[in-house]
Amino acid sequence: MRMLITIVTVAALGAVLGYILPFWSLAFAAAIAGMLVRPGPWRALMGGLVGGAMLWGGLAAWADAANTGILSARIADLFGASVTVLKLITAAIGGVLGGLGCVLGDRLRGPRTN
């Protein structure tokens, strides 16, 4: 249950802070979620990873659909990759940011005593 709460908190807080702060706000939001939920180190890593990947992957898909894939096709041609690979790389970077941020927040609170 804590992992599901962590995933939702990371994604929601990351989406809200993403409108105010730069791209690194996902790591900040995940650290706050890790501090609030305190899921434990492995659940924090997996919850932050899934929440961040879902958020950034969803935002990449939404931006791609908003301009009918023109920009992502050009960027994919520039890097010699497909649009799908580009979206997966974006989701993976978001997952790493979210996972490491959530572990940092969880560890800053110290070990759980319950």
Secondary structure, DSSP 8 states (H G I E B T S, - for coil): -HHHHHHHHHHHHHHHHHTTS-TTHHHHHHHHHHHHH---HHHHHHHHHHHHHHHHHHHHHHHHHHTTTHHHHHHHHHHT--HHHHHHHHHHHHHHHHHHHHHHHHHHT-----
